[in-house]
Amino acid sequence: MAPAAAPAAPDLTAELLLPAQAALGEGALWNGQDQRLYWVDIEGRVLHIFDPATGHDRQLPTGSRVSTVVPAGPDSVLVALQTGIHRLHTTTGALTPLTPPLPDPNLRYNDGKCDPAGRFWVGTMVLNDKPRGAGLYRLDADHRLYQLLEHVTISNGLVWTADQRTMYYIDTPTLSVQAFDYDHATGAIGNGRIALRFAAGAGSPDGMTIDAAGNLWIALWGGSRVVCHNPVSGQLLQTVHVPAPYTASCAFGGPDLQTLFITTARAGLSEEILRQYPHSGDLFQVRPGATGVPANSYRDHTKDIIN
């Protein structure tokens, strides 16, 4: 079902929630099982578990770059590390590998999410100047990893529509959001086409979430903001300004799924820019008047290591 047309809402500015000072804050996701926000600091090699009710931010070291996190049952998440996809026990911090490390040292995992059937989708990105050398992968319930897309440069945001027929996807340097036909039964995708395009210089599309009306909320890296678009009409519905240029990911959460949490980064910014934006790397929040959808969890057949 296409999102209904709506008048554009007034611009908002996100407020500081947690002075985390993350090098590269990414992967925001609200875990409905424990009512906490999960997010990662990729270069800090840490999984954050933030409780908005208390303000406590628990940090679990991952030992290598960690690019994204998804729920995987009680006290369990999947994390995509430089050393492969792992199950992480959130009480003990123990890591169990599910896949081998990536074979190419010039690649690392990047953003990922679970689809409505509980399969884990995660992309890669190139660490050198070679374009279109990365891809998009799907980890099924049997822990088998399949490549769905190639010729990607920086794989980023992923979401699925409520009718389970469309997947939206971002390869950041393309400055676009692509739509794919999605087969819920098999996990196949096809018929890729451009849903949204962004102007050069306005920020690059990075992390993304979807709300209950089917609209897309997209963090613009280098753009100091999150934008909301109707992906069918292309209409810009709302802008949330963020006092940090590297706006990286966003997720709706809270008991009512009406708080938009936003992660940012500070790595790579000059001292002059950091003086201008001292909250770069911090966690922000805003209540834009939209309602999110619950995050999908990974569902597997076994917790044994098969690789």
ABEGO torsion letter per residue (X at the ends): XBBBBBBBBBBBBBBBABBAGBABBBGBBBBAAAGBBBBBBAAAGBBBBBBAAAGBBBBBBAGBBBABBBBAEBGBBBBBBAAEBBBBBAAAGBBBBABBBBABAABBBBBBBBBAAGBBBBBBBBABABBGABBBBBBBAAGBBBBABBGBABBBBBBBBAAGABBBBBBAAAGBBBBBBBBAAAGBBBGBBBABBBBBGAEBBBBBBBBAAGBBBBBBBGAGBBBBBBAAAGBBABBBBBBBABBABBBBBEAAGABBBBBBBABGBBAAAAAABAABGBBBBBBAGBBBBBBBBBBBABABBAX
